[in-house]
Amino acid sequence: MFKKILIANRGEIACRVMATARSLGIRTVAVYSDADANAKHVAMADEAFHIGPAPVSESYLQVDRIIEACRTSGAEAVHPGYGFLSENPHFVEALDKAGITFIGPSAASIRAMGLKDAAKVLMEQAGVPVVPGYHGDNQDPAYLKARASEIGYPVLIKARAGGGGKGMRRVDDPADFLEALSGAQREGEASFGDGQVLIEKYLTRPRHIEIQVFGDTHGNAVHLFERDCSLQRRHQKVIEEAPAPGMTDEMRAAMGNAAVKAARAINYSGAGTIEFIADVSEGLNPDRFYFMEMNTRLQVEHPVTELITGEDLVEWQLRVASGEPLPKLQQELSFSGWAFEARLYAEDAPKGFLPAIGTLEHLSLPERIARVDSGVRPGDEITPYYDPMIAKVIVNGPTRDAALGKLLSALEATEVAGCVTNAGFLSALCRHEDFAAGDVDTGLIDRDLEDLIEEPEVPEDAVALAALTALGLTRPACGNDPFETLAGWRIWSASRQFALLEVGGERRDTEVRALGNRRFAVHLEGGVRTYTIIDVNGGTFTYDCEGHRASTVVVESTDGLTVFLNGHAFAIGLPDTLSADEEATVAGDQLIAPMPGLVKVLSAAPGDTVTKDQPLVILEAMKMEHTLKAPRDGVIAEIFATEGEQVTDGTTLLALVEETDAA
């Protein structure tokens, strides 16, 4: 076994690998960029090395600097995590040349599965079923469009390299094919340095079911059963589970055998995942699943397999890479119970899942309820440079219903302030009737997206608690002075104070009257309610509202308050009482960047006449493209950005001629 390894990654997966390494007595080495100098994975490692500026291309993809860190530290092996260099055969070869072990498959295996088109040809030859489509080298747009017509719409255009939903476009109408092709090629080039695509038949009711495989250098190969990853948006996984709901023994055996056959076809060693797509238009059938791709690395969702099998997959990786045979053979493997994983991201679901940035001013993860894999701590910053994952919330239980109920409880106990998250969206998914019944497919989220992202109304209790906090009336008493219990009270009559709040985009002047003994009458839209502050501990306080006692957390930040109540986070602003009302008089005249990103395409010029919702700018954030459209009909007055420019959230990209001027 290794004595010291380097983790060529960051965030959650770097911390995950370090935890297992530490349990095995292996010392760990971290690498970090400028943006990660104070990151959790750096603090957790035994030693760490700086490898460059924040952009990935200048740090975590710098092979020479990583190898130099190995030499300097004496690390015998490198664990790549997922993403970054994890599926880069050149990196594997460079490590081999330097005499450093790669904790993963051979460069030949990665190459065999690295390009989706070549992998599908190989799988066909090995007898593994594949989705009908075009996987050839001819990339002429007209030729590809003709092949799409032969396959039959709808089709899916996919970048042949990489994964994670990047470089993928569904096309339902031939008229949209060329524009979708161009977008997929750009995204593939930006994400993987490869703009070539393949085209596949799009199954109208598919399920994404994958099989965890493992091989070693002694000729052994096994599978560790399936995971269902059908809950997706924009081809990115949201909640994963194991086993797959409705899976029969016959289909499990067929998929497991096909997956092992695929691994053996490339002499695979280490952890890998064979991803299948199953046509469930008539239910799960053992003759209706097709190979999509193989991920030659550890998957983000590997913990659900660990929870149902009781195996540590990172430990398996380390043992296999050090030359040991697989810890168990197929007949020794079994599973029990059910497990779910939810990916908690810094993203704004109601605004199209736009990635968000910010400082985690308050972070409380449900570690008493769930396994939480995270690479951040309170006070850490979510930057625009990397994947905006905050944590993976993972649970298991004896049955699917029990595990799903546990997941919902864990998500409702999650508290994040300082950065918008998808926690509410994840909770809504857990309550979704079809998902709860196990009736899932990859289109579930899109079909019911409006309901899933609907934001709950801010309850009156949240407004009242925000008003009391804003006025400083919830602060704990200092010392034993009895007058401390009379916050806001006046000798002649109950004092009146007003808290100016911004609730749901509207300003509310909320009146509070102090009644003494930490009792307050709060004037709300539904009438006057009396609140008594019973106990205060940091940002958590217990209150009584006319016989109803509860506890809540209110977090104060620079731009307002976050009230955690009934499993939801309610953001309530604190407007500047001295400033004039901010009227959005020019909102319809400007196109503003909704997130930090790179301006990839500008498709208009000053003087152009545009129509409402006409695509004008393509902004790339987190390696995904976002199309920004004209806010109204009009004429472009000025453009403030250039292609290739990195812009920040709120940057004005262009302005239309004001309607009064145009008239």
C-alpha positions as CSV (number, residue, x, y, z in Angstrom):
1,M,0.0,0.0,0.0
2,F,1.1,3.6,-0.7
3,K,2.6,5.7,2.1
4,K,1.8,9.1,0.5
5,I,-0.5,10.1,-2.3
6,L,-1.3,13.4,-4.0
7,I,-4.9,14.4,-4.9
8,A,-4.9,16.3,-8.2
9,N,-8.3,17.9,-7.5
10,R,-10.1,20.2,-5.1
11,G,-13.3,20.6,-3.2
12,E,-15.6,17.8,-2.1
13,I,-13.9,15.0,-3.9
14,A,-10.4,15.9,-2.6
15,C,-11.7,15.9,0.9
16,R,-13.5,12.6,0.3
17,V,-10.3,10.8,-0.9
18,M,-8.3,12.3,2.0
19,A,-10.8,10.8,4.5
20,T,-10.3,7.3,3.2
21,A,-6.5,7.7,2.8
22,R,-6.3,8.9,6.5
23,S,-8.2,5.8,7.7
24,L,-5.6,3.6,5.9
25,G,-2.7,5.5,7.4
26,I,-1.7,7.1,4.0
27,R,-0.4,10.7,4.1
28,T,-2.0,13.1,1.7
29,V,-0.8,16.0,-0.5
30,A,-3.1,18.7,-1.8
31,V,-2.6,21.1,-4.7
32,Y,-4.3,24.5,-4.9
33,S,-4.8,27.6,-7.0
34,D,-4.8,31.2,-5.9
35,A,-8.6,31.0,-5.3
36,D,-8.2,27.9,-3.1
37,A,-5.4,29.1,-0.9
38,N,-7.6,28.8,2.2
39,A,-9.8,26.0,1.0
40,K,-11.0,23.1,3.2
41,H,-9.0,20.4,1.2
42,V,-5.8,22.4,1.7
43,A,-6.4,22.6,5.4
44,M,-7.3,18.9,5.6
45,A,-4.2,17.6,3.8
46,D,-0.8,16.8,5.5
47,E,0.9,19.2,3.1
48,A,-0.1,21.3,0.1
49,F,1.5,22.9,-3.0
50,H,0.4,26.1,-4.9
51,I,0.1,25.4,-8.6
52,G,-1.1,28.6,-10.2
53,P,-3.8,31.2,-10.7
54,A,-7.5,30.6,-10.3
55,P,-8.5,29.6,-13.8
56,V,-8.4,25.8,-14.2
57,S,-6.3,25.9,-17.3
58,E,-3.6,27.7,-15.4
59,S,-3.7,25.5,-12.3
60,Y,-5.5,22.2,-11.9
61,L,-4.8,21.3,-15.6
62,Q,-1.1,22.0,-15.3
63,V,0.4,18.5,-15.6
64,D,4.0,19.6,-15.1
65,R,3.3,21.5,-11.9
66,I,1.4,18.5,-10.4
67,I,4.2,16.2,-11.2
68,E,6.7,18.6,-9.7
69,A,4.5,18.6,-6.5
70,C,4.7,14.8,-6.5
71,R,8.5,14.9,-6.8
72,T,8.9,17.5,-4.1
73,S,6.6,15.9,-1.7
74,G,7.6,12.3,-2.4
75,A,4.1,11.2,-3.3
76,E,4.1,7.8,-4.8
77,A,0.7,8.0,-6.6
78,V,-1.9,10.5,-7.8
79,H,-5.7,10.2,-7.2
80,P,-7.4,12.4,-9.9
81,G,-10.8,12.6,-8.3
82,Y,-13.4,13.4,-11.0
83,G,-13.3,16.1,-13.7
84,F,-10.1,18.0,-14.4
85,L,-7.4,15.4,-15.4
86,S,-9.3,12.3,-14.3
87,E,-9.9,11.1,-17.9
88,N,-6.8,12.5,-19.6
89,P,-4.6,9.8,-21.0
90,H,-1.7,12.2,-21.6
91,F,-1.7,12.9,-17.8
92,V,-1.6,9.1,-17.1
93,E,1.3,8.7,-19.5
94,A,3.2,11.7,-18.0
95,L,2.9,10.2,-14.5
96,D,4.0,6.8,-15.8
97,K,7.1,8.4,-17.4
98,A,7.8,10.1,-14.1
99,G,7.5,6.8,-12.2
100,I,4.3,7.9,-10.4
101,T,1.3,5.6,-10.1
102,F,-2.0,6.8,-11.5
103,I,-4.9,5.7,-9.2
104,G,-7.2,4.8,-12.1
105,P,-7.2,2.9,-15.4
106,S,-4.5,2.7,-18.0
107,A,-4.1,5.4,-20.7
108,A,-5.3,2.8,-23.3
109,S,-8.5,2.1,-21.4
110,I,-9.2,5.9,-21.1
111,R,-8.6,6.4,-24.8
112,A,-10.8,3.5,-25.7
113,M,-13.8,5.0,-23.9
114,G,-12.8,8.7,-24.0
115,L,-14.5,9.4,-27.3
116,K,-18.2,8.5,-27.3
117,D,-18.2,7.6,-31.1
118,A,-15.3,5.3,-30.9
119,A,-16.5,3.7,-27.7
120,K,-19.9,2.9,-29.2
121,V,-18.2,1.1,-32.2
122,L,-16.1,-0.9,-29.7
123,M,-19.1,-1.8,-27.6
124,E,-21.0,-3.0,-30.7
125,Q,-18.1,-5.2,-31.5
126,A,-18.1,-6.6,-27.9
127,G,-21.8,-7.4,-28.1
128,V,-23.1,-4.6,-25.9
129,P,-26.3,-2.9,-27.1
130,V,-25.9,0.8,-28.3
131,V,-28.4,3.6,-29.1
132,P,-29.1,3.9,-32.8
133,G,-27.3,6.9,-34.3
134,Y,-24.3,8.3,-36.2
135,H,-20.9,7.9,-34.6
136,G,-18.6,8.7,-37.6
137,D,-15.9,11.2,-38.4
138,N,-17.6,13.3,-41.0
139,Q,-18.4,16.6,-39.2
140,D,-19.8,18.5,-42.1
141,P,-22.9,20.3,-40.9
142,A,-25.0,19.4,-43.9
143,Y,-23.9,15.8,-43.7
144,L,-24.8,15.6,-40.0
145,K,-28.1,17.2,-40.6
146,A,-28.9,14.6,-43.3
147,R,-27.9,11.8,-40.9
148,A,-30.2,13.3,-38.3
149,S,-33.1,13.1,-40.7
150,E,-32.3,9.5,-41.4
151,I,-32.3,8.7,-37.7
152,G,-35.5,10.5,-37.2
153,Y,-36.4,13.4,-34.9
154,P,-36.1,14.1,-32.0
155,V,-32.3,13.6,-32.0
156,L,-29.6,14.3,-29.4
157,I,-26.4,16.0,-30.5
158,K,-23.5,15.1,-28.1
159,A,-19.9,16.2,-27.9
160,R,-17.9,13.0,-28.3
161,A,-15.5,13.9,-25.5
162,G,-16.3,14.5,-21.8
163,G,-19.6,14.4,-20.0
164,G,-21.6,16.2,-17.3
165,G,-24.2,17.4,-19.8
166,K,-21.8,19.7,-21.5
167,G,-22.0,19.9,-25.3
168,M,-25.4,18.3,-25.5
169,R,-28.5,19.6,-27.4
170,R,-31.9,18.0,-28.0
171,V,-33.3,18.9,-31.4
172,D,-37.0,18.3,-32.2
173,D,-37.3,20.3,-35.4
174,P,-34.9,20.1,-38.4
175,A,-35.0,23.9,-38.7
176,D,-33.2,24.1,-35.3
177,F,-30.5,21.6,-36.1
178,L,-27.7,23.8,-37.4
179,E,-28.0,26.3,-34.5
180,A,-28.0,23.5,-31.9
181,L,-25.0,21.8,-33.6
182,S,-23.0,25.1,-33.5
183,G,-23.8,25.4,-29.7
184,A,-22.8,21.8,-29.0
185,Q,-19.6,22.1,-30.9
186,R,-18.6,25.4,-29.1
187,E,-19.4,23.9,-25.7
188,G,-17.5,20.7,-26.5
189,E,-14.5,22.7,-27.6
190,A,-14.6,24.9,-24.5
191,S,-15.1,22.1,-22.0
192,F,-12.9,19.3,-23.5
193,G,-10.9,20.9,-26.3
194,D,-12.8,18.8,-28.8
195,G,-15.7,20.1,-30.9
196,Q,-16.6,16.9,-32.7
197,V,-20.1,15.5,-32.1
198,L,-22.2,12.4,-32.6
199,I,-25.9,12.1,-33.1
200,E,-28.3,9.7,-31.4
201,K,-31.9,8.9,-31.5
202,Y,-33.6,10.7,-28.6
203,L,-35.8,8.3,-26.6
204,T,-39.0,10.0,-25.6
205,R,-39.3,8.3,-22.2
206,P,-35.8,7.2,-21.1
207,R,-34.3,6.3,-17.8
208,H,-30.6,6.8,-17.0
209,I,-29.4,3.7,-15.3
210,E,-25.7,3.1,-14.7
211,I,-23.6,0.2,-13.4
212,Q,-20.6,0.6,-11.1
213,V,-17.8,-1.7,-12.4
214,F,-14.4,-2.5,-11.0
215,G,-11.4,-4.3,-12.5
216,D,-7.9,-5.1,-11.3
217,T,-4.6,-6.1,-12.9
218,H,-5.1,-9.7,-12.1
219,G,-7.8,-10.2,-14.7
220,N,-10.8,-9.8,-12.4
221,A,-13.8,-7.6,-13.2
222,V,-17.1,-7.2,-11.2
223,H,-20.1,-4.9,-11.0
224,L,-21.5,-3.4,-7.8
225,F,-25.1,-3.2,-9.0
226,E,-26.9,-0.2,-10.4
227,R,-27.7,3.4,-9.7
228,D,-30.7,5.3,-11.2
229,C,-29.7,8.8,-12.3
230,S,-32.8,9.8,-14.2
231,L,-33.6,13.0,-12.2
232,Q,-31.7,15.4,-14.5
233,R,-32.0,18.9,-15.7
234,R,-30.0,20.1,-18.7
235,H,-28.5,16.6,-18.8
236,Q,-26.9,17.0,-15.4
237,K,-27.8,14.7,-12.5
238,V,-29.7,16.1,-9.6
239,I,-30.7,13.3,-7.3
240,E,-29.3,9.7,-7.7
241,E,-30.5,6.5,-6.0
242,A,-29.5,2.9,-5.6
243,P,-30.9,0.4,-6.4
244,A,-33.1,1.5,-9.4
245,P,-36.8,1.5,-8.6
246,G,-38.7,-1.2,-10.4
247,M,-35.6,-3.1,-11.3
248,T,-36.1,-6.9,-11.8
249,D,-33.5,-9.5,-11.1
250,E,-33.5,-10.5,-14.8
251,M,-32.8,-6.9,-16.0
252,R,-30.2,-6.3,-13.2
253,A,-28.4,-9.5,-14.3
254,A,-28.5,-8.5,-18.0
255,M,-27.2,-5.0,-17.3
256,G,-24.5,-6.2,-14.9
257,N,-23.3,-8.8,-17.3
258,A,-23.2,-6.2,-20.2
259,A,-21.3,-3.8,-18.0
260,V,-18.7,-6.4,-17.0
261,K,-18.4,-7.4,-20.7
262,A,-17.7,-3.8,-21.5
263,A,-15.0,-3.5,-18.8
264,R,-13.3,-6.7,-19.9
265,A,-13.3,-5.6,-23.6
266,I,-10.7,-2.9,-22.6
267,N,-8.9,-4.8,-19.9
268,Y,-10.2,-2.3,-17.4
269,S,-8.6,-1.7,-14.0
270,G,-9.9,0.5,-11.2
271,A,-13.3,2.2,-10.7
272,G,-15.6,2.9,-13.7
273,T,-19.2,3.4,-14.6
274,I,-21.0,2.0,-17.6
275,E,-23.9,4.4,-18.3
276,F,-27.0,2.9,-20.0
277,I,-30.2,4.5,-21.2
278,A,-33.3,2.4,-20.9
279,D,-36.5,2.9,-22.9
280,V,-39.3,2.7,-20.4
281,S,-42.1,3.6,-22.7
282,E,-43.5,0.1,-21.8
283,G,-41.8,-0.3,-18.5
284,L,-38.3,-1.8,-17.7
285,N,-37.4,-4.5,-20.2
286,P,-34.1,-6.5,-20.3
287,D,-33.9,-6.0,-24.1
288,R,-34.5,-2.3,-24.1
289,F,-31.3,-0.8,-22.6
290,Y,-28.4,0.7,-24.5
291,F,-24.9,1.7,-23.9
292,M,-24.3,5.5,-23.7
293,E,-20.8,5.9,-22.5
294,M,-18.3,4.8,-19.9
295,N,-16.8,7.1,-17.3
296,T,-13.3,5.9,-16.6
297,R,-13.2,7.3,-13.1
298,L,-15.0,7.5,-9.8
299,Q,-18.5,9.1,-10.1
300,V,-19.9,12.0,-8.1
301,E,-22.7,9.7,-7.1
302,H,-20.5,6.8,-5.9
303,P,-21.7,7.2,-2.2
304,V,-25.1,5.6,-2.9
305,T,-23.4,2.4,-4.0
306,E,-21.2,2.6,-0.9
307,L,-24.2,2.8,1.4
308,I,-26.1,-0.1,0.0
309,T,-23.1,-2.4,-0.4
310,G,-21.1,-1.4,2.6
311,E,-17.9,-1.0,0.5
312,D,-15.5,1.9,0.4
313,L,-14.9,2.5,-3.3
314,V,-12.0,4.8,-2.7
315,E,-10.3,2.1,-0.6
316,W,-10.9,-0.3,-3.5
317,Q,-9.2,2.2,-5.9
318,L,-6.2,2.5,-3.6
319,R,-5.8,-1.2,-3.2
320,V,-6.2,-2.0,-6.9
321,A,-3.8,0.8,-7.9
322,S,-1.2,-0.6,-5.4
323,G,-1.3,-4.0,-7.2
324,E,-3.7,-5.9,-4.9
325,P,-6.6,-8.0,-6.4
326,L,-10.2,-6.8,-6.0
327,P,-11.3,-7.0,-2.3
328,K,-14.3,-9.1,-3.3
329,L,-15.4,-11.2,-6.4
330,Q,-18.9,-11.1,-7.9
331,Q,-20.3,-13.9,-5.8
332,E,-19.2,-12.2,-2.6
333,L,-21.0,-8.9,-3.4
334,S,-24.5,-8.1,-2.3
335,F,-26.6,-5.1,-1.4
336,S,-29.4,-4.2,1.0
337,G,-31.6,-1.2,1.7
338,W,-31.9,2.0,-0.3
339,A,-29.8,5.1,-0.7
340,F,-30.3,8.6,-2.2
341,E,-27.8,11.4,-3.0
342,A,-28.9,15.0,-3.6
343,R,-26.4,17.6,-5.0
344,L,-26.6,20.8,-3.1
345,Y,-25.5,23.6,-5.5
346,A,-25.1,27.3,-5.3
347,E,-27.5,28.0,-8.1
348,D,-30.8,29.9,-8.6
349,A,-33.4,27.4,-9.7
350,P,-36.2,29.9,-10.5
351,K,-33.8,31.8,-12.8
352,G,-33.0,28.8,-14.9
353,F,-30.5,27.2,-12.5
354,L,-28.0,30.0,-13.1
355,P,-24.8,29.3,-11.1
356,A,-24.4,31.7,-8.1
357,I,-21.4,33.1,-6.3
358,G,-21.1,34.5,-2.8
359,T,-19.7,34.0,0.7
360,L,-21.2,31.2,2.9
361,E,-22.0,33.5,5.8
362,H,-24.0,30.8,7.4
363,L,-23.6,27.1,6.7
364,S,-25.3,24.3,8.7
365,L,-25.3,20.9,7.0
366,P,-27.5,18.0,8.3
367,E,-24.6,15.8,9.5
368,R,-26.7,14.3,12.3
369,I,-29.2,13.0,9.8
370,A,-27.2,12.2,6.7
371,R,-23.7,11.5,5.4
372,V,-22.5,14.9,4.0
373,D,-19.6,15.1,1.6
374,S,-18.5,18.7,1.3
375,G,-15.5,20.7,0.4
376,V,-16.5,24.0,2.0
377,R,-16.9,25.5,5.4
378,P,-18.7,28.5,6.9
379,G,-17.1,31.7,5.6
380,D,-15.8,30.1,2.4
381,E,-16.4,31.8,-0.9
382,I,-18.2,30.2,-3.9
383,T,-16.2,31.6,-6.9
384,P,-17.0,31.7,-10.6
385,Y,-14.0,29.6,-11.4
386,Y,-15.2,26.1,-10.3
387,D,-18.3,23.9,-10.1
388,P,-20.6,25.5,-7.6
389,M,-21.3,22.4,-5.5
390,I,-21.7,23.1,-1.8
391,A,-22.3,19.5,-0.6
392,K,-23.7,16.1,-1.4
393,V,-26.4,15.0,1.0
394,I,-26.5,11.2,1.2
395,V,-29.0,9.0,3.1
396,N,-29.9,5.4,3.4
397,G,-32.8,3.4,4.9
398,P,-34.3,-0.1,4.9
399,T,-36.8,0.8,2.2
400,R,-37.1,3.4,-0.6
401,D,-39.9,5.3,1.3
402,A,-37.8,5.4,4.5
403,A,-34.7,6.6,2.7
404,L,-36.6,9.3,0.7
405,G,-38.3,10.6,3.9
406,K,-34.9,10.8,5.5
407,L,-33.5,12.8,2.5
408,L,-36.4,15.3,2.7
409,S,-35.7,15.8,6.5
410,A,-32.0,16.3,5.8
411,L,-32.7,18.9,3.0
412,E,-35.2,20.8,5.2
413,A,-32.5,20.9,8.0
414,T,-29.9,22.4,5.6
415,E,-29.2,26.1,6.2
416,V,-27.2,28.2,3.8
417,A,-27.0,32.0,3.8
418,G,-24.9,34.4,1.8
419,C,-25.5,32.4,-1.4
420,V,-28.7,31.2,-3.1
421,T,-29.0,27.4,-3.4
422,N,-31.2,24.7,-5.0
423,A,-32.2,23.3,-1.6
424,G,-35.9,24.3,-2.0
425,F,-35.9,22.7,-5.5
426,L,-34.4,19.5,-4.1
427,S,-37.0,19.3,-1.4
428,A,-39.8,19.9,-3.9
429,L,-38.5,16.9,-5.9
430,C,-38.6,14.7,-2.8
431,R,-42.3,15.6,-2.5
432,H,-43.1,15.0,-6.2
433,E,-45.8,12.4,-6.5
434,D,-44.3,10.4,-9.4
435,F,-40.8,10.5,-7.9
436,A,-42.0,9.4,-4.6
437,A,-43.8,6.5,-6.3
438,G,-40.6,5.5,-8.2
439,D,-42.1,6.5,-11.6
440,V,-39.1,8.3,-12.9
441,D,-37.6,9.2,-16.3
442,T,-35.2,11.9,-17.5
443,G,-38.0,14.2,-18.6
444,L,-39.7,14.4,-15.2
445,I,-38.1,17.6,-14.1
446,D,-38.7,19.4,-17.3
447,R,-42.4,18.4,-17.4
448,D,-43.1,19.8,-14.0
449,L,-40.4,22.4,-13.7
450,E,-42.8,25.3,-13.0
451,D,-44.2,23.6,-10.0
452,L,-40.8,22.4,-8.8
453,I,-39.2,25.8,-8.8
454,E,-42.2,27.7,-7.5
455,E,-41.1,29.8,-4.5
456,P,-43.3,29.7,-1.4
457,E,-44.8,32.9,-0.2
458,V,-42.9,34.5,2.7
459,P,-44.9,33.6,5.8
460,E,-45.9,36.3,8.2
461,D,-43.9,34.7,11.0
462,A,-40.7,35.2,8.9
463,V,-41.6,38.9,8.3
464,A,-42.2,39.4,12.1
465,L,-38.9,37.6,13.1
466,A,-37.0,39.7,10.5
467,A,-38.5,42.9,11.8
468,L,-37.6,42.0,15.4
469,T,-34.1,41.1,14.3
470,A,-33.6,44.2,12.2
471,L,-34.6,46.4,15.2
472,G,-32.1,44.5,17.4
473,L,-34.9,43.2,19.7
474,T,-33.8,39.5,19.5
475,R,-30.3,40.0,20.9
476,P,-29.6,38.0,24.0
477,A,-29.6,39.8,27.4
478,C,-26.2,40.9,28.7
479,G,-25.6,40.0,32.3
480,N,-28.4,39.8,35.0
481,D,-29.8,43.3,34.6
482,P,-33.6,42.9,34.7
483,F,-33.9,46.0,32.5
484,E,-32.3,44.0,29.7
485,T,-35.7,42.2,29.4
486,L,-37.4,45.5,28.6
487,A,-35.9,45.9,25.1
488,G,-37.7,48.6,23.2
489,W,-40.0,49.4,26.2
490,R,-40.9,52.9,27.3
491,I,-42.1,53.9,30.8
492,W,-45.2,55.8,29.7
493,S,-46.6,53.5,27.0
494,A,-45.5,50.7,24.6
495,S,-42.9,52.1,22.3
496,R,-43.4,52.1,18.5
497,Q,-40.6,51.2,16.2
498,F,-40.7,50.6,12.4
499,A,-38.5,48.1,10.5
500,L,-38.2,48.8,6.7
501,L,-38.1,45.4,5.0
502,E,-38.1,44.2,1.4
503,V,-40.3,41.2,1.1
504,G,-40.8,39.5,-2.2
505,G,-39.6,42.6,-4.1
506,E,-41.9,45.0,-2.2
507,R,-41.0,47.3,0.6
508,R,-42.9,47.0,3.9
509,D,-42.8,49.3,6.8
510,T,-43.5,46.9,9.7
511,E,-44.5,48.4,13.0
512,V,-43.4,46.8,16.3
513,R,-44.6,47.7,19.8
514,A,-42.6,46.6,22.8
515,L,-44.8,45.2,25.6
516,G,-42.1,44.4,28.1
517,N,-40.5,41.1,29.3
518,R,-39.4,40.4,25.7
519,R,-42.9,40.5,24.4
520,F,-43.7,42.4,21.2
521,A,-46.8,43.2,19.1
522,V,-46.0,43.1,15.4
523,H,-48.3,44.7,12.9
524,L,-48.5,42.4,9.9
525,E,-50.7,42.2,6.8
526,G,-52.9,39.7,8.5
527,G,-53.3,41.7,11.7
528,V,-51.4,42.2,14.9
529,R,-49.6,39.2,16.4
530,T,-47.8,39.0,19.7
531,Y,-44.3,37.4,19.9
532,T,-42.4,36.4,23.0
533,I,-38.6,35.8,22.7
534,I,-38.0,32.8,25.0
535,D,-34.3,32.0,24.4
536,V,-31.5,33.2,22.2
537,N,-28.4,31.3,21.3
538,G,-26.3,32.9,18.5
539,G,-28.5,33.3,15.5
540,T,-30.9,30.6,16.8
541,F,-33.8,31.7,19.0
542,T,-37.0,30.1,20.4
543,Y,-40.1,32.2,20.3
544,D,-43.8,31.9,21.2
545,C,-46.5,33.4,19.0
546,E,-49.8,33.3,20.8
547,G,-49.4,29.8,22.1
548,H,-47.4,28.4,19.3
549,R,-43.8,27.8,20.3
550,A,-41.0,27.2,17.7
551,S,-37.3,27.7,17.0
552,T,-35.8,29.4,14.1
553,V,-32.5,30.7,12.7
554,V,-32.1,34.3,11.4
555,V,-28.8,35.2,9.8
556,E,-27.8,38.8,9.3
557,S,-25.6,39.7,6.4
558,T,-24.5,42.8,4.5
559,D,-27.5,42.9,2.2
560,G,-30.3,41.7,4.4
561,L,-31.6,38.8,6.5
562,T,-32.2,35.1,5.9
563,V,-34.9,33.5,8.0
564,F,-34.9,29.7,8.1
565,L,-38.4,28.5,8.8
566,N,-40.4,25.4,8.1
567,G,-37.6,23.9,6.0
568,H,-37.3,27.0,3.8
569,A,-34.9,29.9,3.6
570,F,-36.5,33.3,3.2
571,A,-34.4,36.2,2.0
572,I,-35.6,39.5,3.4
573,G,-33.9,42.7,2.3
574,L,-33.0,45.7,4.5
575,P,-33.3,48.7,2.2
576,D,-31.4,51.9,2.9
577,T,-34.0,54.2,4.6
578,L,-32.1,57.3,3.4
579,S,-32.1,56.4,-0.2
580,A,-34.8,57.1,-2.7
581,D,-36.9,54.2,-4.0
582,E,-35.0,52.4,-6.7
583,E,-37.3,52.4,-9.7
584,A,-36.3,50.0,-12.5
585,T,-36.9,52.6,-15.2
586,V,-34.2,51.3,-17.5
587,A,-34.6,47.6,-16.9
588,G,-36.4,47.1,-20.2
589,D,-33.7,49.0,-22.1
590,Q,-30.7,47.0,-21.0
591,L,-29.4,43.5,-21.2
592,I,-27.6,42.7,-18.0
593,A,-25.4,39.7,-17.2
594,P,-27.3,37.5,-14.7
595,M,-24.1,35.8,-13.5
596,P,-20.3,36.1,-13.9
597,G,-19.2,34.6,-17.2
598,L,-17.3,34.7,-20.4
599,V,-18.9,36.5,-23.4
600,K,-18.7,33.8,-26.1
601,V,-20.9,35.2,-28.9
602,L,-22.3,38.7,-29.6
603,S,-24.9,38.4,-32.4
604,A,-25.8,42.0,-32.8
605,A,-24.3,45.5,-33.4
606,P,-25.3,49.1,-32.6
607,G,-28.1,50.2,-34.9
608,D,-29.6,46.7,-35.4
609,T,-33.3,46.3,-35.0
610,V,-34.2,43.5,-32.7
611,T,-37.3,41.8,-31.5
612,K,-38.3,40.6,-28.0
613,D,-36.6,37.3,-27.0
614,Q,-34.2,37.4,-29.9
615,P,-30.9,35.8,-28.9
616,L,-28.2,38.5,-28.6
617,V,-25.5,37.2,-26.3
618,I,-24.1,33.8,-25.4
619,L,-22.5,33.8,-21.9
620,E,-20.4,30.9,-20.7
621,A,-20.4,30.2,-17.0
622,M,-19.1,27.0,-15.3
623,K,-18.4,25.7,-18.8
624,M,-22.1,25.8,-19.7
625,E,-23.6,28.2,-22.3
626,H,-26.5,30.6,-21.4
627,T,-28.3,32.5,-24.1
628,L,-29.4,36.0,-23.2
629,K,-32.3,37.5,-25.2
630,A,-33.6,40.9,-26.1
631,P,-35.8,42.3,-23.3
632,R,-38.1,44.0,-25.8
633,D,-38.5,45.1,-29.4
634,G,-36.2,48.0,-30.2
635,V,-32.9,49.3,-31.7
636,I,-29.5,48.6,-30.2
637,A,-28.0,51.9,-29.0
638,E,-24.7,50.7,-27.6
639,I,-22.8,47.5,-26.8
640,F,-20.5,47.5,-23.7
641,A,-18.9,44.1,-23.9
642,T,-16.7,42.3,-26.4
643,E,-16.4,38.6,-27.3
644,G,-13.9,36.9,-25.1
645,E,-14.4,39.3,-22.2
646,Q,-15.0,38.0,-18.7
647,V,-17.8,39.9,-17.1
648,T,-19.2,40.0,-13.5
649,D,-22.7,39.5,-12.3
650,G,-24.8,42.7,-13.0
651,T,-22.6,43.9,-15.9
652,T,-24.6,45.9,-18.5
653,L,-23.8,44.1,-21.8
654,L,-25.8,46.3,-24.2
655,A,-28.5,49.0,-24.2
656,L,-31.4,49.6,-26.4
657,V,-32.5,53.1,-27.6
658,E,-34.9,54.3,-25.0
659,E,-38.5,54.2,-26.2
660,T,-39.1,57.9,-25.6
661,D,-36.0,58.7,-27.6
662,A,-37.0,56.3,-30.4
663,A,-40.3,58.0,-30.6
